[in-house]
Amino acid sequence: MRLHDPLASAAVTAERAFNARLQAGCQTPLGAYATVSPGGDALSMRGFVASLDGAQMLEAETAGP
């Protein structure tokens, strides 16, 4: 039984990098969702960050090798 999935690890690493790059804390309204293609040759990610009151929100999506 495999306990480490490298594709899942790549997705989680990308999501955590998104949070780290924004220097966001626990109270920051943000989200990131990354997926890796079944072959492991491409990663897609969607993310958003909002103002604390929710009045403004920025969204972005990207993909690459």
C-alpha positions in Angstrom: 0.0 0.0 0.0 1.4 3.4 -1.0 1.3 6.1 1.7 2.8 8.8 -0.5 1.2 9.8 -3.7 3.5 12.1 -5.7 0.7 13.6 -7.8 -1.3 14.6 -4.7 1.9 15.9 -3.1 2.5 18.1 -6.1 -1.0 19.5 -5.9 -0.8 20.2 -2.2 2.6 21.8 -2.6 1.2 24.2 -5.2 -1.8 25.1 -3.0 0.5 25.8 0.0 2.8 27.9 -2.2 -0.2 30.0 -3.2 -0.9 30.7 0.5 2.7 31.4 1.3 3.2 33.7 -1.7 0.2 35.8 -0.5 1.6 35.8 3.0 -1.9 34.9 4.2 -2.9 34.0 7.7 -5.7 32.0 9.2 -8.2 34.9 8.9 -7.5 35.6 5.2 -10.4 34.6 2.9 -8.7 32.6 0.2 -8.8 29.3 -1.6 -6.7 27.3 -3.9 -7.4 24.1 -5.8 -4.7 22.3 -7.8 -5.0 19.1 -9.9 -2.3 17.2 -11.6 -3.0 15.4 -14.9 -3.1 11.6 -14.6 0.2 11.3 -16.4 1.8 13.8 -14.1 3.0 16.1 -16.9 0.7 19.1 -16.2 -0.7 21.0 -13.2 -3.8 23.2 -13.2 -4.7 25.5 -10.4 -7.5 27.9 -9.5 -7.3 30.4 -6.7 -9.0 33.3 -5.2 -8.5 35.9 -2.5 -11.1 38.3 -1.0 -11.1 41.3 1.2 -11.9 40.7 4.8 -15.4 42.0 4.4 -15.9 40.0 1.2 -16.7 43.1 -0.9 -13.8 42.5 -3.3 -12.5 39.3 -4.7 -9.8 38.3 -7.2 -9.8 35.0 -9.0 -7.2 33.4 -11.3 -6.6 30.2 -13.1 -3.4 28.8 -14.7 -1.9 25.6 -16.0 1.5 24.4 -17.0 4.1 21.6 -17.0 
